[in-house]
Amino acid sequence: MTSDVKEIFSGDSPPAPAALAAKVRTLAPSMTRSMQLVAEAVAGDPAGCAALTVTGLAERTGTSEATVVRTARLLGYPGYRDLRLALAGLAAHQDSGRAPAVTADIAVDDPIADVVAKLAYDEQQTLADTAAGLDTVQLGAAVAAASTARRIDVYGVGASSLVGQDLAQKLLRIGLIAHAHTDPHLAVTNAVQLRSGDVAIAITHSGSTGDVIEPLRVAFDRGATTIAITGRPDGPVTQYADHVLTTSTARESELRPAAMSSRTSQLLVVDCLFIGVAQRTYETAAPALAASYEALAHRHNPRTR
């Protein structure tokens, strides 16, 4: 699949207003600085920007009318008029809701109760952003491929490897052959054995982790269906992905690094993928899951043996 951001996020209809802020956060790293200024303005003040003409928004952000139009299209809207309508809808939605009581910034001297509240709020926002920006067409295609796969290999390192192991374990319990590879050498060695009818899944928040990209490239070259789960839809990993599932690029802080902020959104995506596969393979998945529960029951209550 191409790594062009517009193609990844294009669709038959403009995104819902609630998805706008999520799209800005996801796409901002791949934008030019002038486009970032426009995107940050519309996400930060939807009501104010909705009242502006294309010329007015260009003047407010110190950019050009062409940049405003390009930004609107990159965000998934046919033109600036459609973006203004979405901004008005987003502003109305925000006015009808309650403003958040906390921010995600955690200070070194924050009481633990504040830490809990801030993390809970930030993770809720991360999940909402991921859900709003997740391409369900791409997700459906990934589910279809995994449901009929002869074998599924999952690649990830660091925190992403934990998410990969979670996905592989779930797939195994519904009767699919799935393995999570954290050793980069073994990942490539296994990828060489893949072929058409197999599935390879790469999980990388940055989209540029070499130890994850390399086995995915090998799997792609071997004819396997490849899936990338990433927070950077323009990252190098998407060059070798048939399907791209985008996670939220949550804001990092000194006490909340990318490894934490990315994990929440990755877990949501792999859970959606797993549930989709379980639905499509229910006739075999349900008995397999029941059998796995039965096989492990004595470990939870040894006296039942």
Disulfide bonds with the S-S distance in Angstrom:
none
